[in-house]
Amino acid sequence: MKAIRKVLLITPPAITFKSLRDINPVPPLGLAYIAAVLERRGLEVEIFDSLIEDTERVEDVGPGIIRIGASFSAIKDKIEKFAPDMVGVSNLFSRQAVNAHEIYRIVKSVNPGIVVVAGGAHPTVMAETVMKDENVDFVVMGEGEDAIAGLVDHIEGRKESTLLDGIVFRKNGETRVVPKKSFIEDLDSIPFPARHLLKMERYFGLKQSHGERQSMRFSPIVTSRGCPMGCTFCTAHHVWGRLFRARSPENVIKEMEELKSKYGVEELLIEDDNLTLDTKRAEKIFDLMIERKLGLKWDTPNGVAAFTLTNDLVKKMKDAGCYKMNIAVESGNKDILKNVIKKPLDLEKVRSLVDYARSIGLRVGIFLIIGMPGETLKNMWESYRFADKIGAHDAFVSIATPYPGSELYKLCMDKGYIKEGFSLNNLYITSASISTDAWSGEDVRNLFKKGYYYLQFHKLKKRPLLLMKLALKNLFSDPAGFFNKARSLCQNMKN
């Protein structure tokens, strides 16, 4: 039995490619929700987001690889200064697991008596692997608010381990898993994220934060949880479950009003996986945003499901302040959608929605995935051609990534599509980690590169004035670079 009075929650620094620098800090709502629940229980809580504590710090960690964010020595200093009884570390992505494990080690080096808790998507799907690290005391699997509260009760001796939910621990030297059995039904019962523990002003004004922002002062917000869909590449159901659960429109609006009045927020990133799944609820939210004259700009960086949308709903989104709608399309081939990705989607409806959205001045992006086992290289090109034909403003293309916990990962392991030498460090959206009998990872990587040039060329071809403006700007600022880029573009289009 141990008393828990002070809790430190940490977002680790992140690894990326030096050429990409694609780390986009946003306020970590997951930790802020956990913090709010713990504060409500009377605990002293602090949040240390390594990505915002030192956004300019870059450390070379390998050929072409860098680590961005606060140093491990700075994290150690924070732990020593705050002297917590418990440290929770958020590990959202498997590729970043190495950073989380270094923090677990640091915590125990400061004080072996500190309780170390691992949470996030990676520990959720690989809990027993994470628990092989002797520096980790517990793993919280999936949705964490009720689970962490129950864990504190257990540590303080008020709750038996058999009554825990979604917790992994050790007993007599063996790892014990208490499966996740329940998810929070009444999301309105959860307090708003403890943004007062975040250094909100440091996030404001960042050029890239889950996409390009239109306003300096922005914040993410989540209005629902759970996804009933069965997309084979996705692992979100392990964290949030398959049952769709939603906050009431009134509760959502109250948080929006707080963001505007307390933090001066002008733009929202609505991060739901299924914002419009319950169309009546979505309409009510948009109606209230209009009636209350919130004047907030917003977009949907996680995407919206096309099958839930109508022209009337899209128009209401626009009237409520939405300036960009991202649609999760995944493939431009209907058979791949149905039989490989297992996503119910009518591509003709997508085309119609894009046409309408453009007609009312709403910017549209689409998400696509190439390199799924079962696809041919021809099928992959169909996705690029589809993106071009429907006239989406932006097409965000990813190479299929076999994240642990996904149906895709199991298929690749069973079929031997993941080659020897594969590691969690290969899990990023352009890694091309999969090779099948029909194509290699290198084939997909080359197609990905050519597809990028294809879309850029056709986008500029449709906007000749912009093409001429960009060409003249590059020609005068960097003549040699201009001709090299032009030569590369022509070569890739030719090939």
N, C-alpha and C positions, 0 to 999 in steps of 0.2 A: 504493500500500500504506500502511495506517495501523494503528497499534496500538490495539486497543480494550481498555481496562482498567476504565473506569467507565461505567456505563449508568444513565440516569435515565428512568423510565417515568412517563408523565403521563396522568391522566384530566382532560379539560378541564372548565371550568364549563359549565353548561347553561342553555339558553333555555327559557322556558315562559310561559304566560299568568299575569298577575298574579292573575286571578280563580281560577285552579286551584292554583297552587303544587304541581304534581304531580311534583316531583323527589324520588324516594325513594332516598337513598344506601344502597348495600349494598357490602360489600367486593368490589373488582373482581377476581374470580377469574382472568379472562383475563390481566391483567398479573401477578398473583401466580404463575401457572403459568410465564409467560415468565421472570419473575425467578428462579424456582427452577431452571430449566434453565440460565440464565446463571451463577447462583451456583455450580452444580455444575461449571461450566467454570472456576471460579476468578476470575470477574469481581466487581467491587464494584458492587452494584446498590442503588438507592433508588427508592421509589414515591411519587409526589406525586399524591394524589387530591384534586383541587380541590374536589369536592363535600363532603368531610369536613374539609378543612383550614379552611374557613370557612363552615359551614352556615348561619350567620345573615346572611351578606352578601347583599344584594339590590341590583341595579343596574337602573334603568330604561333600556331600550335601544330603545324604540319605543312607539307607542300600545298600551297594555295588555300590553306584552311586557316581561319582566324577565329578567335573567341572575343565576343563583344560583351561589354558590361563590367560591373565592379569586379575587382580582383578577389581571389580567394582569401588573401590576407585582409582585405577590407571586410569581407564577410566574417572572418574570424574575429576581427576587432569588434564588430557589431555584437556578435554572440557573447564575447567577454564582457562588453559594456552593459548589455541588457540583462545578462545572467538569467535566462529563461529556465523554467522547469520543463518545458516541452518545446520542441522545434518541429514545425511542419514544413515539408519541402514539396513544392508543386513541380511535377515532372509530366508535362503534357505530351511530349514527343519522344519516341524511342531513341531517335538520333541524339537527343540531348541527355540521355541517361548518364553518360560519363560525368557530366557536370553535377548532376544531382548526387551521385555516389561520392564525389569528392567532398561535397558539403556534408553528407552524412559522416564521413570520416573526420572532418574538421570539428563538427559538433562534439563528437566523443573525445577528441583530443583536448578540447577545452574542458569538458567535464563529463566523464563517463556516466554520471547519474542523470544527465539530461535525457528525457524520453524523445526518441527520434521517430517521427511519423512520415511515411512516404504516401503521397497522394497524387492524383492526376491520371490521365489516360494510360500512360505507360505502366505504372505500378498496378493499375486496375487489371490489365490484360496479361501481365507477366508478374503477378504477385509473388509466386513462389521463387521465381528467379531473383527478384529484388530482395527477398528475405534471405537469400544465400549470403548477402552482405551482413556480417555480424554487427555492423554499426546501425542497422535498421531494427527498431523494436516492433513497430507495427506498420501495416499497410492498410489504408482506408480505400476500399474499392468502390468506384462509382460516386454517385451523388453523396456529398460529404457532410451536410449540415447536421442531420440527425445522427449520423454515424460517429462524428467526432464528439458530439455531446455524450453519446453512450459510452464512447471510449474513455472520456474523462471520468465518468462515473465508475467505470471498471477499474481504472488505475487508482482511484481514490477508495476503492473497496466497497462501493455501493451497488455494483452490478456484476453478476456472474458472467463469465465468458460465454456461456451457452446462450445468453440473452442478447449478445451483440449482433449487429447486422452489417455484413460486408466488411468484416475486419479479419486480417491475417496476423497471427502472433505466434510466439514460440511457447511451448510448454514441455518441460522435461527434455529440452534439447531438440524437440521435433516441431516442425512448422505445422500449425493448425489453421485451417481455413474455415471461417464462418461465412457461407455464401450470402450474397446480396439477395434478400427476399422481398424487401419493400422499398417503395419510393414515396416521396412526400406527395400526398394527394392535394392538400390545400397549400398551394404556393403562396397565397396571400398571407399565410401564417409566418413566412420567413421575413425577417427584417430586411430593409433595403441594405445593399452592400455598404460596408463601413468605409466610404470614400474619404472620410475625415482622417483615416490612417494612411491614405495615399498622398503622395506629393503631386496633387493634381496639376498644379501650375507647370510642372516640368513636362507633362504630356502635351499640354497645349502648344500648338504651333509646329509640331513635328510634321515634316512634309509627307512622310509615309507612315500611316498607322492603319494597317489592314486595308490598304488602298489609299488613294489620294484623297485628301480632305479638302472641302471647300471653305471651311471656317477654321479659325485658329483654335477656338474653344470647343472641344468635342468630348464625347464620352460614349463608351459602349453601353448597351442596355439589353437585357434578356427578358422576354415576356412569356416564354413557354419552354417546356422541356419534353423530351421523349420523341421518338420517331418510329412510326409503324411500318415504314418502308423496309425493304430487304436488299438494298444495293450491296453487291458482293464485295465492293472495295472498302466499305465503311465499317468503323468500329464504334460509332457514337452510341449505339444501343447498349454497349457494355457500361458506359458511364451514366446515361440518362434513362435507359430502359426503352422498351418499344411502345409503351402506353403514352399517348400524347396527353400532357397535363399543361394547363394554362392559367396564368394569373388573370384576374378579372380586369376588364377594361378600366374600371375606376382606379384600381390599384396601380396599374401601369401609368395612367395619367398623373397620379399623385407623385410617382417617382420622377416623371418628366418635369413636372412643375418644380420639384425640389432641385433637380439638376439645373434648371434655368435660374431659379431665384437664389440658390445657395452658392452655386459654382459658376454662374454666368455662362453656362453651356449654350452654344448656338447650333450645334450639330450633333445628331445621334447616329451611332452605328448599331442598328438593330440586328443583333447577332443570333437570332433564333435560327434553328434548323428548319422550322416549319411555321413561320409567322402567319401564313394565310390558310393553314390547314382547316381551321374552324373559321369559315368565311364570315359567319354572322358576328363572331367575336372580333375578327379583324376589322370589319366594317364599323363596329361600335367604337373601337379604338380610334380609327381614322376620323369618324364623325366627331368624337370628343376633342381631338386635336384641332379640328376646324372650328368647332363651337367655342372652345376656350381660347382660340386665337393664339396658340402657343408660338407660332412663327418659327418653329424649329426645322432646320433642314435635316434630311436623313436619307440613308441608303441601306441596302441589304447586302452587306459584304459576304455573308454565308450563303446567299442565294434564296430564292423562293421557288416553290413547286409550281410549274406551269399548269398542271392539271387542276389546280385550285383557283386559277385566275380567270376573270372575265374582263371585258372592256370596262364595264361599270366599276369594278373593283380597282382596276389599274388607274382609272380616272380619279377615283377617290383617294388613292395613294398619292397621286400627283397633287391634288388639292390640299392634302394634309402635310405637304412639305417634302415628299420624296422627290429627289432629283435624279436618282439612278436606281434601276431595278436590275439585279443580277439574277439570271435564270439558270438553274442547275439542269443543263441539257444532257451532258455526259457523252453522247455520241450522235453523229449525224446519220446513223444507219439504224433503221427501226428494228431489224432482226437482232443486232448486237444489243440494243437497249432491252429487248424482251428476253432474249435467251442467255446473254452473257452477263450484262449488268443487272438485269432483273429489276428494271425501273419502268413503271407504267407511264408512258409519255407519248403523246401524239405530236409528231414533228410538224405537221401542218398547222396545229394549234399554236406551236411556238412561233412559226413564221407569221401567223396572223397577229399574235400578241405583239411581236416586235414591230410590225407595220403600224399597229395602232399606237403603241407607246411612242414611236418616233413622230407620229402625226400630232401628238399633243405636247411634244417637246420634252419627253422623258428619255433620258439616256439609258441605254440597255447594254448590259454585258452578259455573256454566257460562259458557263464553265464546261469544259470538255476534257475527257480523259482518253489517251491513246495507249496502246500497248497492253490491252487486256488479253489474256489467253483465250483463244477462240476467235479473235480478230485476225484479219489478213492486213497486209500493208495497204491494200486497196481500200479496205474498210476505214482505215485510219485517215487516208486522204479524203474520204467522203466527209469526215467531220470538219476538216478544214474548208472544203468546198461548201458545206452547209453553212458554216459561219460566214463565209463571204457572200453567199446568195441571199441570206436573210437580212443582211445589212446591219448586224449588231455593231454598236460602236466599239466594243472591246470583246475579244475572245481570249479567255484565260485557259490555256492548255496545259495540262499536267500529264506526265508519264505515269502510268499505273504503278503504284507503290504497294508492295505486299506488307501492310502493317499487321503486326501480330494481333490476333483476335478477329481479323476479318476472314470472310469466306475465301477471299482471294489468296490470303496467306496460306490457308490450309490446302487449297488446291495446288498452289505452287510447290509446297512442301511434299505433297503426295505424289505429284507428277514429276518432281525433280526439275522444275523450271527455275529454281533459285540455285545458282551454281556454287561450287565449292569456293570458299573464301568470302562468302557473303557474311556481313555482320550488321548489327544495328546501325552502325555508322554510315551504311549505304542507304538508309531510309530517308531520302529526300525526293521531291517531286520531279527531278530531272535525272535521277540516277540510272534509270533503265536497268534495274536489277533483274528483270525477268527475261529469260530466253526460252523460246518454244521450238518445236520442230519446224514451224513455219517461218520463223524469223529470230534474229538474235537481238540482244539488247543494243548492240551497235547499230543494227538496222533501224531500230526505233529511234535511237538518238539522232541519227542522220536525218530521218524523216521529220523529227521534231524541229531540227534546225532549218530544214528547207521549208517546212510548214510556216515557221515564223516569218521567213522572207516572203513567202507566198501571200500571207495575210497583210503584211506591211505594204507590199507592192500594190495589191489590189485596193487597199484602203486609200493609199495616196493617189492611185490612178483615178479613183472616183472623186477626188478633191484636187484638181490640177493646180488651183491657186495656192493651196497649202503646200503641194509638192514643189512648186516653183519657189515659194518663199523659203522653205527649208533647204532646198538645193543652193540657193544664192547665199543664204546665211552660212552654210557649211563650206561653200566654195571660197568665200572671202576670209572666213576665220581660220580655216585649215585646208588649204588646197590639196596637199598630199593626202590627208586623211579622207577628203571628199572623194578623190579618184579611187582610193583603195576600197572605200565602202561601196562605191558604184560598181567597181569591178567584182567585188564579192557578191553583191546583189545579183548582177547579171549572170555570174557563174552558177549561183544557186538556183536561179530561175531556169537556167538552161539545163541543169542536171535534174 
